[in-house]
Amino acid sequence: MSLPAPERPFLSALTARRADHGCLCIGLDPEPSALPPGYSGPEGAARFCRAIIQATADLVLAYKPNLAFFERWGAEGMAALTEVVTSIPRGIPVIADGKRGDIGNTSRAYAEGLYEALGAGACTVNPYLGPEAVSPLLDHPRGFAFVLCRTSNPGAAALQDLKVEGEPLYVRVLRLFSPWLESGAAGLVIGAREGAAFAWAARLVPLAPILVPGIGAQGGTAEELAAALAPGQARRLVVSASRSIIHASHGADFASAARAAAISLSGKLDQALHSREEDDGNPAV
């Protein structure tokens, strides 16, 4: 098993941007039924996402396009995805959310497609084929991967909380991927309300970045997230919100509504996480 170099372009961009832009990551998940009038099909979705980016680029830490929302349209959708990623200003990290994971040669193809052809700085990966199956996505010098650990969907517990030698299965994921998590080649995906998973991550891989879904449309709040964190974790979060921001309005004012929603959520996150860091006796985020 080869270990990657300790510094990745994605982490450098994330670190450079975090000081002035907090932890909010906007998910670009254009749902066709929620697009405003005049924005239909892949071309409309691309224009919609570009407008969201233009309205929020000065506010966010990162963007996270969900590949499925573009793949649904085939080749035209993939062209729209490329157009969207290309429109993201230089310096803003891009996470391709596709939850990839397959045998080695397939993962190598995924890595080339996501990091080289698409130009994403990071992706999400499914760990359940084992480390060697996704290592090409972890070891690529231009890439970074967020490993699914304890997710926020209602059915996650049925698999992820199963006990393996007395520990939840997601803890085995932490242990198996710790070489990459410790070396700066990978981070974790942990749902906003999963306090036990945050505690395990703090214990086993305390420096790993954490991509956090579950805020906004999924029902989680900034206050619940802050309460779930272990000491010192707030400064390593990438908090993702999608529908609650990009579909804040279904009318012609969708871009300004998205900006207002992003400002509101970012403010709530800053307040809650600053308070948590101060309670822990650590410097604020």
C-alpha positions as CSV (number, residue, x, y, z in Angstrom):
1,M,0.0,0.0,0.0
2,S,1.6,3.2,-1.1
3,L,1.1,6.4,0.9
4,P,0.5,9.7,-0.9
5,A,2.4,12.9,-0.5
6,P,1.3,14.9,2.6
7,E,0.2,18.0,0.8
8,R,-2.6,18.1,-1.8
9,P,-3.8,21.0,-3.9
10,F,-7.4,20.6,-2.6
11,L,-6.2,20.9,1.0
12,S,-4.1,23.9,0.2
13,A,-7.1,25.6,-1.4
14,L,-9.3,24.7,1.5
15,T,-6.9,26.1,4.0
16,A,-6.3,29.3,2.1
17,R,-10.0,30.0,1.8
18,R,-11.2,28.9,5.2
19,A,-10.0,31.9,7.1
20,D,-12.2,34.4,5.2
21,H,-15.1,32.1,4.1
22,G,-16.0,29.9,7.1
23,C,-17.1,26.3,6.5
24,L,-20.2,26.5,4.2
25,C,-20.1,24.3,1.1
26,I,-23.0,24.7,-1.4
27,G,-24.1,21.5,-3.1
28,L,-25.1,21.9,-6.7
29,D,-28.0,19.4,-7.1
30,P,-30.3,21.0,-9.7
31,E,-33.6,19.1,-9.3
32,P,-35.5,19.5,-12.6
33,S,-38.9,19.9,-10.9
34,A,-37.6,22.7,-8.7
35,L,-35.9,24.8,-11.4
36,P,-37.5,28.1,-12.2
37,P,-39.4,28.7,-15.4
38,G,-37.1,29.0,-18.4
39,Y,-34.5,26.7,-16.9
40,S,-35.1,23.2,-18.2
41,G,-33.0,20.3,-19.3
42,P,-29.2,20.2,-19.1
43,E,-28.6,23.6,-20.6
44,G,-31.1,25.2,-18.2
45,A,-29.5,23.3,-15.2
46,A,-26.1,24.6,-16.2
47,R,-27.4,28.2,-16.5
48,F,-29.1,27.8,-13.1
49,C,-26.0,26.6,-11.4
50,R,-23.9,29.3,-13.0
51,A,-26.3,31.9,-11.6
52,I,-26.1,30.3,-8.1
53,I,-22.3,30.4,-8.3
54,Q,-22.2,34.0,-9.4
55,A,-24.5,34.9,-6.5
56,T,-22.6,33.1,-3.8
57,A,-19.0,32.7,-4.8
58,D,-17.8,35.3,-2.3
59,L,-19.5,33.5,0.6
60,V,-18.6,29.9,0.3
61,L,-15.7,27.6,1.3
62,A,-16.4,25.1,-1.5
63,Y,-18.9,23.8,-4.1
64,K,-20.1,20.2,-4.3
65,P,-21.7,19.3,-7.6
66,N,-23.7,16.0,-7.3
67,L,-22.8,14.0,-10.5
68,A,-26.1,12.2,-10.6
69,F,-28.1,15.4,-11.2
70,F,-26.1,15.8,-14.5
71,E,-25.6,12.2,-15.5
72,R,-29.3,11.8,-15.7
73,W,-29.1,13.6,-19.0
74,G,-26.4,11.5,-20.5
75,A,-23.7,13.2,-22.7
76,E,-25.5,16.5,-22.7
77,G,-25.7,16.4,-18.9
78,M,-22.0,15.7,-18.6
79,A,-21.2,18.6,-20.9
80,A,-23.4,20.8,-18.6
81,L,-21.5,19.5,-15.5
82,T,-18.1,20.4,-17.1
83,E,-19.5,23.8,-17.9
84,V,-20.6,24.3,-14.3
85,V,-17.3,23.2,-12.8
86,T,-15.4,25.4,-15.3
87,S,-17.5,28.4,-14.2
88,I,-16.4,28.1,-10.5
89,P,-13.8,30.8,-9.8
90,R,-10.2,29.7,-9.5
91,G,-9.3,29.1,-5.9
92,I,-12.7,27.8,-4.7
93,P,-12.4,24.0,-4.0
94,V,-14.6,21.7,-5.9
95,I,-15.9,18.3,-4.5
96,A,-17.3,15.9,-7.1
97,D,-20.0,14.0,-5.2
98,G,-20.3,10.6,-6.9
99,K,-19.5,8.2,-4.1
100,R,-17.2,6.2,-6.3
101,G,-15.7,2.9,-5.3
102,D,-14.7,-0.1,-7.4
103,I,-11.8,-2.5,-8.3
104,G,-8.5,-0.9,-9.0
105,N,-8.5,-0.3,-12.8
106,T,-12.1,1.1,-12.6
107,S,-11.0,3.4,-9.8
108,R,-8.1,4.6,-11.8
109,A,-10.5,5.5,-14.6
110,Y,-12.7,7.3,-12.0
111,A,-9.6,9.2,-10.8
112,E,-8.7,10.3,-14.3
113,G,-12.2,11.3,-15.1
114,L,-12.8,13.3,-11.9
115,Y,-9.5,14.9,-11.2
116,E,-8.1,15.3,-14.7
117,A,-11.0,15.5,-17.2
118,L,-13.5,17.2,-15.0
119,G,-11.0,19.2,-12.9
120,A,-12.5,18.5,-9.5
121,G,-10.1,18.8,-6.5
122,A,-11.8,16.1,-4.5
123,C,-14.5,13.5,-4.6
124,T,-16.6,11.3,-2.3
125,V,-15.8,7.5,-2.2
126,N,-17.6,4.4,-0.9
127,P,-15.3,2.4,1.2
128,Y,-17.1,-0.9,1.2
129,L,-15.0,-2.7,-1.3
130,G,-11.9,-2.1,0.9
131,P,-9.0,0.3,0.7
132,E,-7.3,-1.2,-2.3
133,A,-10.4,-0.7,-4.4
134,V,-10.4,3.1,-3.9
135,S,-6.7,3.7,-3.4
136,P,-6.3,5.1,-7.0
137,L,-8.7,7.9,-5.9
138,L,-6.8,8.4,-2.7
139,D,-3.3,8.2,-4.1
140,H,-3.7,10.4,-7.2
141,P,-1.4,13.4,-6.6
142,R,-4.0,15.9,-7.7
143,G,-6.9,14.4,-5.9
144,F,-8.4,14.1,-2.4
145,A,-11.2,11.8,-1.3
146,F,-13.9,12.1,1.4
147,V,-14.6,8.5,2.6
148,L,-18.2,7.7,3.7
149,C,-18.0,7.0,7.4
150,R,-21.3,7.6,9.2
151,T,-23.9,9.2,6.9
152,S,-27.0,11.1,7.6
153,N,-29.7,9.1,5.7
154,P,-32.3,7.4,7.8
155,G,-31.3,3.9,6.8
156,A,-27.6,4.3,7.5
157,A,-27.7,2.6,10.9
158,A,-28.8,-0.7,9.4
159,L,-25.3,-1.2,8.0
160,Q,-23.0,1.4,9.4
161,D,-23.8,0.7,13.1
162,L,-23.4,-3.1,12.9
163,K,-20.9,-4.3,15.5
164,V,-17.6,-5.7,14.3
165,E,-15.5,-7.0,17.2
166,G,-17.5,-4.8,19.6
167,E,-17.2,-1.6,17.5
168,P,-19.6,-0.1,14.9
169,L,-18.7,-0.9,11.3
170,Y,-18.0,2.8,10.6
171,V,-15.2,2.6,13.1
172,R,-13.6,-0.2,11.1
173,V,-13.7,2.2,8.1
174,L,-11.8,4.8,10.2
175,R,-9.2,2.2,11.1
176,L,-8.7,0.8,7.6
177,F,-8.4,4.3,6.0
178,S,-6.3,5.9,8.8
179,P,-3.0,5.9,6.7
180,W,-4.7,8.2,4.2
181,L,-6.7,10.2,6.8
182,E,-3.5,10.8,8.8
183,S,-1.4,11.8,5.8
184,G,-3.7,14.4,4.3
185,A,-4.9,12.5,1.3
186,A,-8.5,11.8,2.6
187,G,-11.2,13.1,4.8
188,L,-14.5,11.7,6.2
189,V,-18.2,12.1,5.6
190,I,-20.1,12.3,8.9
191,G,-23.7,13.4,9.2
192,A,-24.4,16.5,11.2
193,R,-26.1,14.7,14.1
194,E,-23.7,11.8,14.5
195,G,-22.0,12.7,17.8
196,A,-20.6,9.2,18.4
197,A,-19.0,9.2,15.0
198,F,-17.4,12.6,15.6
199,A,-16.1,11.3,18.9
200,W,-14.5,8.3,17.2
201,A,-13.0,10.4,14.5
202,A,-11.5,12.8,17.1
203,R,-9.9,9.8,18.9
204,L,-8.6,7.9,15.9
205,V,-7.9,10.5,13.2
206,P,-8.1,13.9,14.9
207,L,-6.7,16.0,12.0
208,A,-8.9,14.6,9.2
209,P,-11.2,17.1,7.4
210,I,-14.9,16.2,7.7
211,L,-17.5,16.8,5.1
212,V,-20.8,17.2,6.9
213,P,-24.2,16.6,5.2
214,G,-27.5,16.8,7.0
215,I,-27.9,20.5,7.5
216,G,-30.9,22.4,6.0
217,A,-33.4,20.3,4.0
218,Q,-32.4,17.1,5.8
219,G,-33.4,18.7,9.1
220,G,-30.2,19.3,10.9
221,T,-29.3,22.6,12.5
222,A,-26.1,24.5,13.2
223,E,-26.7,24.2,16.9
224,E,-27.2,20.4,16.7
225,L,-24.0,20.1,14.7
226,A,-22.0,22.1,17.2
227,A,-23.3,19.9,20.0
228,A,-22.3,16.8,18.2
229,L,-18.7,17.8,17.7
230,A,-15.7,16.7,19.8
231,P,-13.3,19.4,21.0
232,G,-11.3,21.0,18.2
233,Q,-13.2,19.6,15.3
234,A,-15.0,22.8,14.2
235,R,-12.1,24.2,12.4
236,R,-11.9,21.1,10.1
237,L,-15.4,21.0,8.9
238,V,-16.8,21.4,5.4
239,V,-20.6,21.8,6.0
240,S,-22.7,21.0,2.9
241,A,-26.1,22.4,2.2
242,S,-27.9,22.0,-1.1
243,R,-31.6,22.2,-1.5
244,S,-32.2,24.7,1.3
245,I,-29.9,27.1,-0.6
246,I,-30.1,26.5,-4.3
247,H,-33.9,26.0,-4.2
248,A,-34.7,28.6,-1.6
249,S,-37.0,30.1,-4.3
250,H,-38.5,28.6,-7.4
251,G,-39.1,32.0,-9.1
252,A,-37.0,34.5,-11.0
253,D,-35.4,35.7,-7.7
254,F,-33.8,32.2,-7.2
255,A,-30.2,33.6,-7.2
256,S,-30.8,36.4,-4.8
257,A,-32.8,34.0,-2.6
258,A,-29.9,31.5,-2.7
259,R,-27.5,34.3,-1.6
260,A,-29.8,35.3,1.3
261,A,-30.1,31.6,2.4
262,A,-26.3,31.1,2.2
263,I,-25.7,34.3,4.3
264,S,-28.2,33.1,6.9
265,L,-26.8,29.6,7.2
266,S,-23.2,30.7,7.2
267,G,-24.0,33.2,10.0
268,K,-25.7,30.5,12.0
269,L,-22.8,28.1,11.5
270,D,-20.2,30.7,12.4
271,Q,-22.0,31.6,15.6
272,A,-22.6,28.0,16.7
273,L,-19.2,26.8,15.9
274,H,-17.4,29.8,17.4
275,S,-19.3,29.2,20.6
276,R,-18.3,25.6,20.6
277,E,-14.7,26.4,20.1
278,E,-14.8,29.0,22.9
279,D,-16.4,26.5,25.2
280,D,-13.6,24.0,24.4
281,G,-11.0,26.6,25.2
282,N,-9.7,26.6,21.7
283,P,-9.2,29.5,19.2
284,A,-12.3,30.3,17.3
285,V,-12.8,29.0,13.7
